[in-house]
């Protein structure tokens, strides 16, 4: 039996007591004056007056408490063939030494440090070292374009930049140093130094006086016995800035504090993920994204787990069985990844034959998030893996799940297409354009009644007013998620699309997500995307793009015709769905989000800018040609 209902009600009845109890899972050097102080910040601040340190809670207390020899971090890199494990004691030594290097180069409490790294252990070490001395890290996805990196340098004004000589993609080496040099050249703000980790497959040229070799600096610190101690920080002091693309083109620096972040993440490991200290937890993401911050680096270590840092892809490194190899080899209890990873695996191995090559008997739960998990992909994973598959929903801004099926509180019945129910801390309301609640089952703007719970952003870096405009002003008293959806009679939340993906067809507001759900149910379709394109008669009409499963040899036009009929049958003629186009692949961000907005602009002949986070820019050329060949793009 799930006791979610009583736990959620206990939070609702007394939020302060609920979070004070959760905060007992964290070591504080000074307790808080107030659990929540509504007079502080933009909408209030959590654990005001408390003193703490995130790196201490991730490392030092576990070493002192008996976990010194337990594996803290396992690095598994099929692209280099290297596997390396760090115990809690070893990881603490590395972090303390690198923190001393950061201090030697002038970084201290409140200073910003940009981390521009591939998926190697040093990325996590750099983040934890910043947290140790109270410097504010801002991780930028390794290999990001120079001009995008420059905008982040100008906004964060970092004292130091930590980088590596290169990243590795399947079949190619991405040189980071030329991109970094160009970004510094472009930026107004200049770092005082750069610390460069040299990888053996690519040695970067270092600029004298500015660039320093990571390995040499750390070796010198260790030889001199230099280890940085943990700085005592306010719970409300910033831990990190993570930039998310703004609609204006200027990136938004989501700010995360120390105290509330630790409390929320530690609580989720047992309550949401059902994981015990000492178990192996794997988030197959990247440290450049919020999932990597929350569930590769911070939450598993706060909870005393072993975390896996994976440098590879779900397919092609070497095949669609790499996830199962890692689960067997490292005894993974829970995997958290994006639905797009599973769609890629399903496309390459539709029968799931590779799963049978591995012993997954210790694997308990699969978690999906980052974009809508279509029911077809969920059911495929359930059928093939024979474990609960949990779709949950959250955002860069929140740092943890807004809605989930909480494994640790007892699983609720699964409804495919829903990330289940609101987590304690989130009072979800569905609002119309005049900020009034809509009826059960009606689609509207998914909103969270203020205050936001611990862990969520208190504001944007140096931009309180932009924070208000972006998130709080549209619906006074609420946080605007910018997602659209509805709540059913059982309180289950359905996130159908971004509010700007709701299309208006002849006065009918329709969700592209609902149409995608139908298209994904076609047996030959591996993945799909629906976008609304301009139409003089109806305002907008939907166009569906289909990627077919590997090995499908049927006539493409027949599949497209079936897809159109499927939408007309399931959603009705009101959808005005008449066009399905088969494409080789869909353009996505590196985190797996489909770039519907960019494709819509191409189709409508509007000016568009190459998205900074795009995985492969050539895909947009392919899409443009395909749309032109069907008389859609101009």
Secondary structure as GFF3:
##gff-version 3
##sequence-region A 1 634
A	DSSP	alpha_helix	4	13	.	.	.	ID=ss1
A	DSSP	alpha_helix	15	22	.	.	.	ID=ss2
A	DSSP	three_ten_helix	23	25	.	.	.	ID=ss3
A	DSSP	beta_strand	34	37	.	.	.	ID=ss4
A	DSSP	beta_strand	45	48	.	.	.	ID=ss5
A	DSSP	beta_strand	51	52	.	.	.	ID=ss6
A	DSSP	alpha_helix	54	55	.	.	.	ID=ss7
A	DSSP	pi_helix	56	60	.	.	.	ID=ss8
A	DSSP	alpha_helix	61	62	.	.	.	ID=ss9
A	DSSP	pi_helix	63	67	.	.	.	ID=ss10
A	DSSP	beta_strand	71	77	.	.	.	ID=ss11
A	DSSP	beta_strand	82	87	.	.	.	ID=ss12
A	DSSP	alpha_helix	88	104	.	.	.	ID=ss13
A	DSSP	beta_strand	112	116	.	.	.	ID=ss14
A	DSSP	alpha_helix	121	133	.	.	.	ID=ss15
A	DSSP	beta_strand	136	139	.	.	.	ID=ss16
A	DSSP	alpha_helix	146	156	.	.	.	ID=ss17
A	DSSP	beta_strand	160	164	.	.	.	ID=ss18
A	DSSP	beta_strand	166	169	.	.	.	ID=ss19
A	DSSP	beta_strand	172	175	.	.	.	ID=ss20
A	DSSP	alpha_helix	177	186	.	.	.	ID=ss21
A	DSSP	beta_strand	193	197	.	.	.	ID=ss22
A	DSSP	beta_strand	211	213	.	.	.	ID=ss23
A	DSSP	alpha_helix	214	223	.	.	.	ID=ss24
A	DSSP	beta_strand	233	234	.	.	.	ID=ss25
A	DSSP	beta_strand	238	244	.	.	.	ID=ss26
A	DSSP	beta_strand	252	257	.	.	.	ID=ss27
A	DSSP	alpha_helix	259	271	.	.	.	ID=ss28
A	DSSP	beta_strand	280	283	.	.	.	ID=ss29
A	DSSP	alpha_helix	290	292	.	.	.	ID=ss30
A	DSSP	pi_helix	293	298	.	.	.	ID=ss31
A	DSSP	alpha_helix	299	302	.	.	.	ID=ss32
A	DSSP	beta_strand	306	310	.	.	.	ID=ss33
A	DSSP	alpha_helix	322	330	.	.	.	ID=ss34
A	DSSP	beta_strand	332	337	.	.	.	ID=ss35
A	DSSP	alpha_helix	339	348	.	.	.	ID=ss36
A	DSSP	three_ten_helix	353	357	.	.	.	ID=ss37
A	DSSP	beta_strand	365	368	.	.	.	ID=ss38
A	DSSP	alpha_helix	375	385	.	.	.	ID=ss39
A	DSSP	beta_strand	388	391	.	.	.	ID=ss40
A	DSSP	beta_strand	403	404	.	.	.	ID=ss41
A	DSSP	three_ten_helix	407	409	.	.	.	ID=ss42
A	DSSP	beta_strand	421	422	.	.	.	ID=ss43
A	DSSP	beta_strand	428	431	.	.	.	ID=ss44
A	DSSP	beta_strand	444	449	.	.	.	ID=ss45
A	DSSP	alpha_helix	464	467	.	.	.	ID=ss46
A	DSSP	pi_helix	468	472	.	.	.	ID=ss47
A	DSSP	beta_strand	478	487	.	.	.	ID=ss48
A	DSSP	beta_strand	493	498	.	.	.	ID=ss49
A	DSSP	three_ten_helix	499	501	.	.	.	ID=ss50
A	DSSP	beta_strand	502	505	.	.	.	ID=ss51
A	DSSP	beta_strand	508	511	.	.	.	ID=ss52
A	DSSP	alpha_helix	512	520	.	.	.	ID=ss53
A	DSSP	beta_strand	525	535	.	.	.	ID=ss54
A	DSSP	beta_strand	539	548	.	.	.	ID=ss55
A	DSSP	alpha_helix	556	570	.	.	.	ID=ss56
A	DSSP	three_ten_helix	573	575	.	.	.	ID=ss57
A	DSSP	beta_strand	579	582	.	.	.	ID=ss58
A	DSSP	alpha_helix	596	604	.	.	.	ID=ss59
A	DSSP	alpha_helix	618	629	.	.	.	ID=ss60
###
